[in-house]
Amino acid sequence: MPDFAYRIISLMHDNPILPIFRKPERLLAAAGLGAGQSVLEVGCGPGFFTVPAAKVVGEEGTIYAVDVHPAAIARVKERIESGGIRNVTPILSNASDTGLTDKSIDLAFVFGLLHIAGGIEDVISEIYRVLKPDGVLAFEKTQGPEKILIEAAEAGGFVYREWRGRIFLFTKGVTGGNNHE
C-alpha cells in the first residue's frame, strides 16, 4: 500500500469520533471474539481493531496483528506500548505468509480491507492452514457481491456458517448453517 493511502487510513482510524459510528467491540463480538482466544487480525492497519480485540481476549489470549505496511506495524507497536498491552504480536508480513504455526489460531478476522495484497485466495489458504480444526474465519463485508466472498472462502475449504450484520462467518471442518441470499 502506498504511503499516501496508509496515511489516509490512519487519519480516519485515529479520529476519536470513528469508534462511535464504527463500534469495533460490536463487530468483534459479531465475529465471535472471546476471552482466551488466539486470534489472527489480517490487515491490522494502525490498530483500530487491534487494541479492542486485545482487551476482549484478555491476558490469556493473543492477537497476531498482520500488515504489509511498516508504518501500520509501527503504529500498532506505539498503541500497545502506550496502553501497556502485552498480548499483541505485530507481524510485518503479507497475510498470505504469516509465519504462524499450523492449526494455532481460534479465530481469524478480516475487517475493513478493500484490497488484499497478493489476492484473497492466497490469504484464505494461509488462514485455513493456521486455523484450528474448529476455527472461525470472519470477514466484514466491504464492497462487491457477497456471493464472490462466499465462493472464495468455500473454494479455500471453508464452510459458510452465517451472516451477522456486516460479518460473514465461515468454519473450518464444520458444516454450516443458514444461507445468505
Beta strands, then each sheet from edge to edge (+ up, - down):
strand 1: 38-42
strand 2: 62-67
strand 3: 88-92
strand 4: 105-110
strand 5: 131-140
strand 6: 158-164
strand 7: 167-172
sheet 1: 3+ 2+ 1+ 4+ 5+ 7- 6+
end
